[in-house]
Amino acid sequence: METQAPETRIKLLEGRMTSAEERITTHGKEIDALTEQQVRTQERDAFRDKQMASVESKVDRIDGKLDLMAAKPAEKWDKATWVVVGVIITAVLTAALSRIGF
């Protein structure tokens, strides 16, 4: 390059400068696009975090309700057992009293 005429060197340098400016502009656009994408990703992440917090609270409430429901069947079966025992005792007493003649 040093053996070339100054006008030729200037033309080459201008060409390189134009190429460098185009690359800088392209890279700047890419950086802007990546920044936008990062902002959108952060917004989606924040929205997803809110949704997950909502889901977690709902799951906790459902879990509490399931615990209550799990305890109730035992109470229902206890009542059902006493009803069945009462029916059996009544049937036995009715059969015994009918044999006696009451």
LOGUNU-740422 format. One record per residue: residue in three letters; x, y, z negated of N, C-alpha, C, O in turn; residue number from 1. Coordinates in nm, 4 decimals. Atoms other than C-alpha are relative to their C-alpha. Example, Ala and Ser with C-alpha at 12.3 -4.5 7.8 and 13.67 -1.06 7.14 Angstrom:
residues 2
@rest = ALA; nu = 0.0890; nv = -0.1190; nw = 0.0000; cau = 1.2300; cav = -0.4500; caw = -0.7800; cu = 0.0900; cv = 0.1200; cw = 0.0000; ou = 0.1936; ov = 0.1181; ow = -0.0665; nr = 1
@rest = SER; nu = -0.0820; nv = -0.1190; nw = 0.0060; cau = 1.3670; cav = -0.1060; caw = -0.7140; cu = -0.0770; cv = 0.1090; cw = -0.0730; ou = -0.0261; ov = 0.2198; ow = -0.0899; nr = 2
END
This chain:
residues 102
@rest = MET; nu = 0.0818; nv = -0.1177; nw = 0.0000; cau = 0.0000; cav = 0.0000; caw = 0.0000; cu = 0.0872; cv = 0.1254; cw = 0.0000; ou = 0.0461; ov = 0.2290; ow = 0.0524; nr = 1
@rest = GLU; nu = -0.0882; nv = -0.1174; nw = 0.0052; cau = 0.2906; cav = 0.2352; caw = -0.0611; cu = 0.0585; cv = 0.0328; cw = 0.1376; ou = 0.1007; ov = 0.1459; ow = 0.1615; nr = 2
@rest = THR; nu = -0.0567; nv = -0.0244; nw = -0.1331; cau = 0.4083; cav = 0.1958; caw = 0.2982; cu = -0.1029; cv = 0.0600; cw = 0.0953; ou = -0.0687; ov = 0.0995; ow = 0.2068; nr = 3
@rest = GLN; nu = 0.1054; nv = -0.0540; nw = -0.0850; cau = 0.0751; cav = 0.3166; caw = 0.4354; cu = -0.0072; cv = 0.1516; cw = -0.0143; ou = 0.0416; ov = 0.2107; ow = -0.1106; nr = 4
@rest = ALA; nu = 0.0160; nv = -0.1456; nw = -0.0003; cau = -0.0097; cav = 0.6721; caw = 0.5197; cu = -0.0944; cv = 0.0414; cw = -0.1129; ou = -0.1828; ov = -0.0356; ow = -0.1502; nr = 5
@rest = PRO; nu = 0.0850; nv = -0.0442; nw = 0.1101; cau = -0.1719; cav = 0.8770; caw = 0.2423; cu = -0.1484; cv = -0.0014; cw = 0.0352; ou = -0.2308; ov = -0.0322; ow = -0.0510; nr = 6
@rest = GLU; nu = 0.1414; nv = 0.0002; nw = -0.0390; cau = -0.4981; cav = 0.9077; caw = 0.4398; cu = -0.0573; cv = -0.1416; cw = -0.0072; ou = -0.1707; ov = -0.1611; ow = -0.0509; nr = 7
@rest = THR; nu = 0.0422; nv = 0.1404; nw = 0.0042; cau = -0.5191; cav = 0.5280; caw = 0.4713; cu = -0.0139; cv = -0.0451; cw = -0.1444; ou = -0.1101; ov = -0.1130; ow = -0.1803; nr = 8
@rest = ARG; nu = 0.0064; nv = 0.0374; nw = 0.1430; cau = -0.4438; cav = 0.4833; caw = 0.1023; cu = -0.1236; cv = 0.0603; cw = -0.0647; ou = -0.1901; ov = -0.0048; ow = -0.1454; nr = 9
@rest = ILE; nu = 0.1186; nv = -0.0656; nw = 0.0558; cau = -0.7171; cav = 0.7346; caw = 0.0174; cu = -0.1254; cv = -0.0737; cw = 0.0430; ou = -0.2149; ov = -0.0959; ow = -0.0385; nr = 10
@rest = LYS; nu = 0.1159; nv = 0.0739; nw = -0.0515; cau = -0.9665; cav = 0.5487; caw = 0.2382; cu = -0.0149; cv = -0.1332; cw = -0.0742; ou = -0.1255; ov = -0.1710; ow = -0.1127; nr = 11
@rest = LEU; nu = 0.0052; nv = 0.1277; nw = 0.0722; cau = -0.8754; cav = 0.2172; caw = 0.0721; cu = -0.0460; cv = 0.0209; cw = -0.1451; ou = -0.1292; ov = -0.0534; ow = -0.1970; nr = 12
@rest = LEU; nu = 0.0375; nv = -0.0286; nw = 0.1384; cau = -0.9035; cav = 0.3677; caw = -0.2734; cu = -0.1472; cv = 0.0420; cw = -0.0105; ou = -0.2162; ov = 0.0055; ow = -0.1057; nr = 13
@rest = GLU; nu = 0.1412; nv = -0.0384; nw = -0.0008; cau = -1.2388; cav = 0.5249; caw = -0.1845; cu = -0.0886; cv = -0.1230; cw = 0.0156; ou = -0.1930; ov = -0.1335; ow = -0.0487; nr = 14
@rest = GLY; nu = 0.0749; nv = 0.1247; nw = -0.0182; cau = -1.3601; cav = 0.1840; caw = -0.0648; cu = -0.0043; cv = -0.0811; cw = -0.1282; ou = -0.1087; ov = -0.1335; ow = -0.1671; nr = 15
@rest = ARG; nu = -0.0047; nv = 0.0723; nw = 0.1274; cau = -1.2442; cav = 0.0211; caw = -0.3853; cu = -0.0868; cv = 0.0694; cw = -0.1051; ou = -0.1555; ov = 0.0040; ow = -0.1836; nr = 16
@rest = MET; nu = 0.0783; nv = -0.0772; nw = 0.0965; cau = -1.4050; cav = 0.3007; caw = -0.5869; cu = -0.1494; cv = -0.0206; cw = 0.0241; ou = -0.2265; ov = -0.0362; ow = -0.0706; nr = 17
@rest = THR; nu = 0.1402; nv = 0.0238; nw = -0.0341; cau = -1.7349; cav = 0.2563; caw = -0.4023; cu = -0.0422; cv = -0.1388; cw = -0.0466; ou = -0.1493; ov = -0.1567; ow = -0.1046; nr = 18
@rest = SER; nu = 0.0290; nv = 0.1374; nw = 0.0421; cau = -1.7204; cav = -0.1173; caw = -0.4647; cu = -0.0103; cv = -0.0085; cw = -0.1533; ou = -0.1001; ov = -0.0737; ow = -0.2067; nr = 19
@rest = ALA; nu = 0.0022; nv = 0.0004; nw = 0.1473; cau = -1.6409; cav = -0.0604; caw = -0.8341; cu = -0.1252; cv = 0.0687; cw = -0.0523; ou = -0.1859; ov = 0.0213; ow = -0.1484; nr = 20
@rest = GLU; nu = 0.1207; nv = -0.0710; nw = 0.0435; cau = -1.9265; cav = 0.1904; caw = -0.8680; cu = -0.1242; cv = -0.0859; cw = 0.0224; ou = -0.2144; ov = -0.0880; ow = -0.0614; nr = 21
@rest = GLU; nu = 0.1145; nv = 0.0884; nw = -0.0265; cau = -2.1700; cav = -0.0548; caw = -0.7063; cu = -0.0062; cv = -0.1118; cw = -0.1040; ou = -0.1134; ov = -0.1459; ow = -0.1541; nr = 22
@rest = ARG; nu = -0.0034; nv = 0.1068; nw = 0.1006; cau = -2.0573; cav = -0.3291; caw = -0.9421; cu = -0.0413; cv = 0.0530; cw = -0.1372; ou = -0.1138; ov = -0.0135; ow = -0.2112; nr = 23
@rest = ILE; nu = 0.0373; nv = -0.0603; nw = 0.1288; cau = -2.0891; cav = -0.0961; caw = -1.2410; cu = -0.1502; cv = 0.0235; cw = -0.0050; ou = -0.2140; ov = -0.0036; ow = -0.1068; nr = 24
@rest = THR; nu = 0.1451; nv = -0.0227; nw = -0.0070; cau = -2.4409; cav = -0.0001; caw = -1.1304; cu = -0.0758; cv = -0.1321; cw = -0.0141; ou = -0.1743; ov = -0.1405; ow = -0.0874; nr = 25
@rest = THR; nu = 0.0636; nv = 0.1323; nw = 0.0080; cau = -2.5338; cav = -0.3669; caw = -1.0820; cu = 0.0084; cv = -0.0546; cw = -0.1418; ou = -0.0899; ov = -0.1061; ow = -0.1951; nr = 26
@rest = HIS; nu = -0.0159; nv = 0.0491; nw = 0.1369; cau = -2.3916; cav = -0.4593; caw = -1.4216; cu = -0.0860; cv = 0.0801; cw = -0.0975; ou = -0.1416; ov = 0.0249; ow = -0.1924; nr = 27
@rest = GLY; nu = 0.0853; nv = -0.0835; nw = 0.0846; cau = -2.5730; cav = -0.1666; caw = -1.5798; cu = -0.1456; cv = -0.0445; cw = 0.0074; ou = -0.2145; ov = -0.0513; ow = -0.0944; nr = 28
@rest = LYS; nu = 0.1370; nv = 0.0488; nw = -0.0171; cau = -2.9020; cav = -0.2903; caw = -1.4336; cu = -0.0186; cv = -0.1347; cw = -0.0699; ou = -0.1212; ov = -0.1584; ow = -0.1337; nr = 29
@rest = GLU; nu = 0.0073; nv = 0.1305; nw = 0.0664; cau = -2.8290; cav = -0.6428; caw = -1.5578; cu = -0.0055; cv = 0.0170; cw = -0.1521; ou = -0.0819; ov = -0.0513; ow = -0.2203; nr = 30
@rest = ILE; nu = -0.0004; nv = -0.0251; nw = 0.1440; cau = -2.7529; cav = -0.5097; caw = -1.9056; cu = -0.1346; cv = 0.0548; cw = -0.0451; ou = -0.1866; ov = 0.0148; ow = -0.1493; nr = 31
@rest = ASP; nu = 0.1325; nv = -0.0549; nw = 0.0333; cau = -3.0766; cav = -0.3081; caw = -1.9053; cu = -0.1062; cv = -0.1099; cw = 0.0003; ou = -0.1923; ov = -0.1137; ow = -0.0877; nr = 32
@rest = ALA; nu = 0.0973; nv = 0.1095; nw = -0.0081; cau = -3.2739; cav = -0.6168; caw = -1.7977; cu = 0.0160; cv = -0.0941; cw = -0.1191; ou = -0.0833; ov = -0.1389; ow = -0.1765; nr = 33
@rest = LEU; nu = -0.0236; nv = 0.0870; nw = 0.1156; cau = -3.1121; cav = -0.8275; caw = -2.0690; cu = -0.0479; cv = 0.0647; cw = -0.1298; ou = -0.1010; ov = -0.0024; ow = -0.2183; nr = 34
@rest = THR; nu = 0.0467; nv = -0.0715; nw = 0.1188; cau = -3.1871; cav = -0.5597; caw = -2.3273; cu = -0.1522; cv = -0.0060; cw = -0.0082; ou = -0.2076; ov = -0.0292; ow = -0.1157; nr = 35
@rest = GLU; nu = 0.1462; nv = 0.0097; nw = -0.0040; cau = -3.5530; cav = -0.5549; caw = -2.2194; cu = -0.0458; cv = -0.1402; cw = -0.0385; ou = -0.1406; ov = -0.1572; ow = -0.1151; nr = 36
@rest = GLN; nu = 0.0358; nv = 0.1387; nw = 0.0300; cau = -3.5668; cav = -0.9323; caw = -2.2344; cu = 0.0192; cv = -0.0283; cw = -0.1489; ou = -0.0624; ov = -0.0973; ow = -0.2099; nr = 37
@rest = GLN; nu = -0.0245; nv = 0.0200; nw = 0.1424; cau = -3.4171; cav = -0.9284; caw = -2.5834; cu = -0.1092; cv = 0.0663; cw = -0.0842; ou = -0.1535; ov = 0.0095; ow = -0.1840; nr = 38
@rest = VAL; nu = 0.1065; nv = -0.0698; nw = 0.0720; cau = -3.6758; cav = -0.6736; caw = -2.7003; cu = -0.1290; cv = -0.0816; cw = 0.0072; ou = -0.1971; ov = -0.0994; ow = -0.0938; nr = 39
@rest = ARG; nu = 0.1215; nv = 0.0821; nw = -0.0147; cau = -3.9597; cav = -0.8863; caw = -2.5600; cu = 0.0102; cv = -0.1282; cw = -0.0830; ou = -0.0874; ov = -0.1708; ow = -0.1447; nr = 40
@rest = THR; nu = -0.0200; nv = 0.1217; nw = 0.0794; cau = -3.8119; cav = -1.1964; caw = -2.7233; cu = -0.0174; cv = 0.0291; cw = -0.1481; ou = -0.0786; ov = -0.0499; ow = -0.2199; nr = 41
@rest = GLN; nu = 0.0156; nv = -0.0376; nw = 0.1406; cau = -3.7921; cav = -1.0180; caw = -3.0582; cu = -0.1466; cv = 0.0253; cw = -0.0335; ou = -0.1929; ov = -0.0118; ow = -0.1414; nr = 42
@rest = GLU; nu = 0.1423; nv = -0.0246; nw = 0.0233; cau = -4.1538; cav = -0.9057; caw = -3.0238; cu = -0.0765; cv = -0.1317; cw = -0.0070; ou = -0.1630; ov = -0.1496; ow = -0.0928; nr = 43
@rest = ARG; nu = 0.0657; nv = 0.1319; nw = 0.0030; cau = -4.2636; cav = -1.2615; caw = -2.9428; cu = 0.0338; cv = -0.0750; cw = -0.1279; ou = -0.0522; ov = -0.1403; ow = -0.1870; nr = 44
@rest = ASP; nu = -0.0407; nv = 0.0664; nw = 0.1235; cau = -4.0637; cav = -1.3932; caw = -3.2368; cu = -0.0747; cv = 0.0569; cw = -0.1199; ou = -0.1176; ov = -0.0177; ow = -0.2078; nr = 45
@rest = ALA; nu = 0.0728; nv = -0.0630; nw = 0.1108; cau = -4.2268; cav = -1.1414; caw = -3.4712; cu = -0.1456; cv = -0.0449; cw = 0.0003; ou = -0.2019; ov = -0.0745; ow = -0.1051; nr = 46
@rest = PHE; nu = 0.1391; nv = 0.0461; nw = -0.0111; cau = -4.5727; cav = -1.2374; caw = -3.3412; cu = -0.0123; cv = -0.1456; cw = -0.0442; ou = -0.1052; ov = -0.1818; ow = -0.1163; nr = 47
@rest = ARG; nu = 0.0007; nv = 0.1414; nw = 0.0373; cau = -4.4913; cav = -1.6076; caw = -3.3789; cu = 0.0199; cv = -0.0166; cw = -0.1508; ou = -0.0418; ov = -0.1037; ow = -0.2123; nr = 48
@rest = ASP; nu = -0.0201; nv = 0.0065; nw = 0.1449; cau = -4.3656; cav = -1.5478; caw = -3.7342; cu = -0.1282; cv = 0.0334; cw = -0.0748; ou = -0.1603; ov = -0.0301; ow = -0.1752; nr = 49
@rest = LYS; nu = 0.1283; nv = -0.0339; nw = 0.0627; cau = -4.6958; cav = -1.3799; caw = -3.8226; cu = -0.0970; cv = -0.1158; cw = 0.0117; ou = -0.1656; ov = -0.1504; ow = -0.0845; nr = 50
@rest = GLN; nu = 0.0904; nv = 0.1139; nw = -0.0200; cau = -4.8890; cav = -1.6700; caw = -3.6721; cu = 0.0377; cv = -0.1161; cw = -0.0916; ou = -0.0494; ov = -0.1793; ow = -0.1513; nr = 51
@rest = MET; nu = -0.0445; nv = 0.1101; nw = 0.0851; cau = -4.6784; cav = -1.9239; caw = -3.8597; cu = -0.0333; cv = 0.0269; cw = -0.1466; ou = -0.0722; ov = -0.0647; ow = -0.2191; nr = 52
@rest = ALA; nu = 0.0358; nv = -0.0346; nw = 0.1376; cau = -4.7324; cav = -1.7381; caw = -4.1878; cu = -0.1492; cv = -0.0216; cw = -0.0220; ou = -0.1904; ov = -0.0707; ow = -0.1271; nr = 53
@rest = SER; nu = 0.1445; nv = 0.0205; nw = 0.0088; cau = -5.1061; cav = -1.7440; caw = -4.1204; cu = -0.0328; cv = -0.1487; cw = -0.0048; ou = -0.1157; ov = -0.1923; ow = -0.0847; nr = 54
@rest = VAL; nu = 0.0226; nv = 0.1449; nw = -0.0022; cau = -5.0968; cav = -2.1143; caw = -4.0380; cu = 0.0424; cv = -0.0622; cw = -0.1327; ou = -0.0272; ov = -0.1488; ow = -0.1857; nr = 55
@rest = GLU; nu = -0.0474; nv = 0.0546; nw = 0.1270; cau = -4.8938; cav = -2.1875; caw = -4.3511; cu = -0.0985; cv = 0.0290; cw = -0.1126; ou = -0.1238; ov = -0.0576; ow = -0.1964; nr = 56
@rest = SER; nu = 0.0961; nv = -0.0317; nw = 0.1061; cau = -5.1440; cav = -2.0061; caw = -4.5725; cu = -0.1267; cv = -0.0837; cw = 0.0166; ou = -0.1844; ov = -0.1289; ow = -0.0823; nr = 57
@rest = LYS; nu = 0.1182; nv = 0.0834; nw = -0.0244; cau = -5.4323; cav = -2.1939; caw = -4.4075; cu = 0.0264; cv = -0.1443; cw = -0.0411; ou = -0.0595; ov = -0.2093; ow = -0.1005; nr = 58
@rest = VAL; nu = -0.0354; nv = 0.1370; nw = 0.0380; cau = -5.2521; cav = -2.5244; caw = -4.4550; cu = 0.0020; cv = -0.0135; cw = -0.1520; ou = -0.0433; ov = -0.1142; ow = -0.2063; nr = 59
@rest = ASP; nu = -0.0005; nv = 0.0031; nw = 0.1470; cau = -5.1974; cav = -2.4402; caw = -4.8221; cu = -0.1418; cv = -0.0046; cw = -0.0545; ou = -0.1702; ov = -0.0803; ow = -0.1474; nr = 60
@rest = ARG; nu = 0.1395; nv = 0.0007; nw = 0.0458; cau = -5.5689; cav = -2.3646; caw = -4.8651; cu = -0.0649; cv = -0.1353; cw = 0.0266; ou = -0.1358; ov = -0.1887; ow = -0.0586; nr = 61
@rest = ILE; nu = 0.0573; nv = 0.1303; nw = -0.0341; cau = -5.6667; cav = -2.6848; caw = -4.6864; cu = 0.0558; cv = -0.1072; cw = -0.0929; ou = -0.0171; ov = -0.1967; ow = -0.1356; nr = 62
@rest = ASP; nu = -0.0625; nv = 0.0967; nw = 0.0899; cau = -5.4207; cav = -2.8797; caw = -4.9000; cu = -0.0663; cv = 0.0044; cw = -0.1378; ou = -0.0921; ov = -0.0995; ow = -0.1986; nr = 63
@rest = GLY; nu = 0.0685; nv = -0.0140; nw = 0.1284; cau = -5.5825; cav = -2.7405; caw = -5.2145; cu = -0.1397; cv = -0.0589; cw = 0.0045; ou = -0.1829; ov = -0.1247; ow = -0.0901; nr = 64
@rest = LYS; nu = 0.1349; nv = 0.0552; nw = -0.0144; cau = -5.9280; cav = -2.8310; caw = -5.0857; cu = 0.0041; cv = -0.1522; cw = 0.0078; ou = -0.0827; ov = -0.2199; ow = -0.0473; nr = 65
@rest = LEU; nu = -0.0124; nv = 0.1454; nw = -0.0086; cau = -5.8106; cav = -3.1823; caw = -5.0010; cu = 0.0273; cv = -0.0605; cw = -0.1370; ou = -0.0235; ov = -0.1680; ow = -0.1690; nr = 66
@rest = ASP; nu = -0.0248; nv = 0.0490; nw = 0.1359; cau = -5.6784; cav = -3.2232; caw = -5.3546; cu = -0.1295; cv = -0.0050; cw = -0.0794; ou = -0.1547; ov = -0.1009; ow = -0.1523; nr = 67
@rest = LEU; nu = 0.1289; nv = -0.0009; nw = 0.0693; cau = -6.0195; cav = -3.1229; caw = -5.4888; cu = -0.0902; cv = -0.1116; cw = 0.0510; ou = -0.1571; ov = -0.1790; ow = -0.0273; nr = 68
@rest = MET; nu = 0.0837; nv = 0.1043; nw = -0.0579; cau = -6.1948; cav = -3.3579; caw = -5.2482; cu = 0.0491; cv = -0.1389; cw = -0.0403; ou = -0.0313; ov = -0.2302; ow = -0.0590; nr = 69
@rest = ALA; nu = -0.0553; nv = 0.1297; nw = 0.0407; cau = -5.9604; cav = -3.6425; caw = -5.3422; cu = -0.0424; cv = -0.0343; cw = -0.1415; ou = -0.0603; ov = -0.1519; ow = -0.1732; nr = 70
@rest = ALA; nu = 0.0412; nv = 0.0245; nw = 0.1383; cau = -6.0603; cav = -3.6021; caw = -5.7073; cu = -0.1495; cv = -0.0295; cw = -0.0075; ou = -0.1915; ov = -0.1044; ow = -0.0957; nr = 71
@rest = LYS; nu = 0.1457; nv = 0.0178; nw = 0.0049; cau = -6.4352; cav = -3.5949; caw = -5.6329; cu = -0.0461; cv = -0.1412; cw = 0.0321; ou = -0.1382; ov = -0.1892; ow = -0.0338; nr = 72
@rest = PRO; nu = 0.0485; nv = 0.1356; nw = -0.0255; cau = -6.4710; cav = -3.9420; caw = -5.4772; cu = 0.0071; cv = -0.0887; cw = -0.1236; ou = -0.0791; ov = -0.1745; ow = -0.1427; nr = 73
@rest = ALA; nu = -0.0085; nv = 0.0787; nw = 0.1227; cau = -6.3557; cav = -4.0907; caw = -5.8065; cu = -0.1226; cv = 0.0276; cw = -0.0863; ou = -0.1806; ov = -0.0646; ow = -0.1436; nr = 74
@rest = GLU; nu = 0.1196; nv = -0.0348; nw = 0.0767; cau = -6.6373; cav = -3.9020; caw = -5.9787; cu = -0.1235; cv = -0.0621; cw = 0.0633; ou = -0.2096; ov = -0.1142; ow = -0.0076; nr = 75
@rest = LYS; nu = 0.1159; nv = 0.0565; nw = -0.0690; cau = -6.8867; cav = -4.0161; caw = -5.7147; cu = -0.0065; cv = -0.1507; cw = -0.0204; ou = -0.1139; ov = -0.2060; ow = -0.0444; nr = 76
@rest = TRP; nu = 0.0000; nv = 0.1448; nw = 0.0201; cau = -6.7772; cav = -4.3785; caw = -5.7457; cu = -0.0357; cv = -0.0342; cw = -0.1438; ou = -0.1022; ov = -0.1347; ow = -0.1688; nr = 77
@rest = ASP; nu = 0.0377; nv = 0.0229; nw = 0.1398; cau = -6.8076; cav = -4.3539; caw = -6.1234; cu = -0.1511; cv = 0.0079; cw = -0.0144; ou = -0.2116; ov = -0.0771; ow = -0.0798; nr = 78
@rest = LYS; nu = 0.1463; nv = -0.0147; nw = 0.0063; cau = -7.1662; cav = -4.2311; caw = -6.0843; cu = -0.0678; cv = -0.1179; cw = 0.0693; ou = -0.1649; ov = -0.1735; ow = 0.0179; nr = 79
@rest = ALA; nu = 0.0588; nv = 0.1116; nw = -0.0736; cau = -7.2408; cav = -4.4984; caw = -5.8237; cu = 0.0109; cv = -0.1294; cw = -0.0799; ou = -0.0821; ov = -0.2100; ow = -0.0800; nr = 80
@rest = THR; nu = -0.0183; nv = 0.1192; nw = 0.0825; cau = -7.1003; cav = -4.7672; caw = -6.0532; cu = -0.1029; cv = -0.0039; cw = -0.1118; ou = -0.1618; ov = -0.1087; ow = -0.1383; nr = 81
@rest = TRP; nu = 0.0983; nv = -0.0040; nw = 0.1087; cau = -7.3234; cav = -4.6546; caw = -6.3390; cu = -0.1415; cv = -0.0233; cw = 0.0523; ou = -0.2227; ov = -0.0863; ow = -0.0154; nr = 82
@rest = VAL; nu = 0.1324; nv = 0.0237; nw = -0.0593; cau = -7.6274; cav = -4.6515; caw = -6.1081; cu = -0.0178; cv = -0.1491; cw = 0.0278; ou = -0.1223; ov = -0.2062; ow = -0.0034; nr = 83
@rest = VAL; nu = 0.0074; nv = 0.1438; nw = -0.0295; cau = -7.5507; cav = -5.0075; caw = -5.9921; cu = -0.0129; cv = -0.0802; cw = -0.1288; ou = -0.0935; ov = -0.1730; ow = -0.1355; nr = 84
@rest = VAL; nu = 0.0082; nv = 0.0693; nw = 0.1292; cau = -7.4945; cav = -5.1231; caw = -6.3518; cu = -0.1392; cv = 0.0192; cw = -0.0587; ou = -0.1972; ov = -0.0754; ow = -0.1120; nr = 85
@rest = GLY; nu = 0.1348; nv = -0.0266; nw = 0.0508; cau = -7.8225; cav = -4.9572; caw = -6.4523; cu = -0.1045; cv = -0.0822; cw = 0.0724; ou = -0.1966; ov = -0.1342; ow = 0.0095; nr = 86
@rest = VAL; nu = 0.0948; nv = 0.0792; nw = -0.0790; cau = -8.0089; cav = -5.1315; caw = -6.1679; cu = 0.0097; cv = -0.1471; cw = -0.0385; ou = -0.0924; ov = -0.2146; ow = -0.0519; nr = 87
@rest = ILE; nu = -0.0186; nv = 0.1406; nw = 0.0382; cau = -7.8590; cav = -5.4691; caw = -6.2625; cu = -0.0605; cv = -0.0261; cw = -0.1376; ou = -0.1305; ov = -0.1256; ow = -0.1564; nr = 88
@rest = ILE; nu = 0.0560; nv = 0.0168; nw = 0.1347; cau = -7.9494; cav = -5.4240; caw = -6.6306; cu = -0.1525; cv = 0.0044; cw = 0.0053; ou = -0.2199; ov = -0.0748; ow = -0.0605; nr = 89
@rest = THR; nu = 0.1459; nv = -0.0093; nw = -0.0139; cau = -8.3014; cav = -5.3173; caw = -6.5326; cu = -0.0557; cv = -0.1270; cw = 0.0627; ou = -0.1589; ov = -0.1775; ow = 0.0184; nr = 90
@rest = ALA; nu = 0.0456; nv = 0.1234; nw = -0.0654; cau = -8.3363; cav = -5.6198; caw = -6.3025; cu = 0.0049; cv = -0.1171; cw = -0.0966; ou = -0.0879; ov = -0.1978; ow = -0.1014; nr = 91
@rest = VAL; nu = -0.0132; nv = 0.1092; nw = 0.0970; cau = -8.2106; cav = -5.8561; caw = -6.5728; cu = -0.1079; cv = 0.0117; cw = -0.1063; ou = -0.1720; ov = -0.0877; ow = -0.1402; nr = 92
@rest = LEU; nu = 0.1038; nv = -0.0193; nw = 0.1022; cau = -8.4432; cav = -5.7060; caw = -6.8339; cu = -0.1395; cv = -0.0268; cw = 0.0571; ou = -0.2236; ov = -0.0865; ow = -0.0100; nr = 93
@rest = THR; nu = 0.1296; nv = 0.0246; nw = -0.0626; cau = -8.7367; cav = -5.7135; caw = -6.5909; cu = -0.0237; cv = -0.1493; cw = 0.0191; ou = -0.1331; ov = -0.1998; ow = -0.0059; nr = 94
@rest = ALA; nu = 0.0125; nv = 0.1456; nw = -0.0185; cau = -8.6682; cav = -6.0784; caw = -6.5086; cu = -0.0232; cv = -0.0686; cw = -0.1343; ou = -0.1052; ov = -0.1598; ow = -0.1439; nr = 95
@rest = ALA; nu = 0.0141; nv = 0.0626; nw = 0.1317; cau = -8.6336; cav = -6.1663; caw = -6.8788; cu = -0.1403; cv = 0.0293; cw = -0.0557; ou = -0.2052; ov = -0.0597; ow = -0.1106; nr = 96
@rest = LEU; nu = 0.1323; nv = -0.0361; nw = 0.0532; cau = -8.9509; cav = -5.9796; caw = -6.9737; cu = -0.1112; cv = -0.0699; cw = 0.0790; ou = -0.2138; ov = -0.1056; ow = 0.0211; nr = 97
@rest = SER; nu = 0.1031; nv = 0.0671; nw = -0.0776; cau = -9.1469; cav = -6.1367; caw = -6.6862; cu = -0.0075; cv = -0.1481; cw = -0.0361; ou = -0.1152; ov = -0.2073; ow = -0.0283; nr = 98
@rest = ARG; nu = 0.0012; nv = 0.1397; nw = 0.0431; cau = -9.0460; cav = -6.4843; caw = -6.8040; cu = -0.0679; cv = -0.0140; cw = -0.1354; ou = -0.1359; ov = -0.1126; ow = -0.1638; nr = 99
@rest = ILE; nu = 0.0613; nv = 0.0036; nw = 0.1324; cau = -9.1548; cav = -6.4012; caw = -7.1532; cu = -0.1500; cv = 0.0243; cw = 0.0125; ou = -0.2279; ov = -0.0236; ow = -0.0699; nr = 100
@rest = GLY; nu = 0.1400; nv = -0.0258; nw = -0.0220; cau = -9.4845; cav = -6.2783; caw = -7.0182; cu = -0.0393; cv = 0.1437; cw = -0.0189; ou = -0.1588; ov = 0.1730; ow = -0.0244; nr = 101
@rest = PHE; nu = 0.0346; nv = -0.1418; nw = 0.0140; cau = -9.4722; cav = -5.9092; caw = -7.0607; cu = -0.0348; cv = 0.0581; cw = 0.1308; ou = -0.0667; ov = 0.1767; ow = 0.1391; nr = 102
END
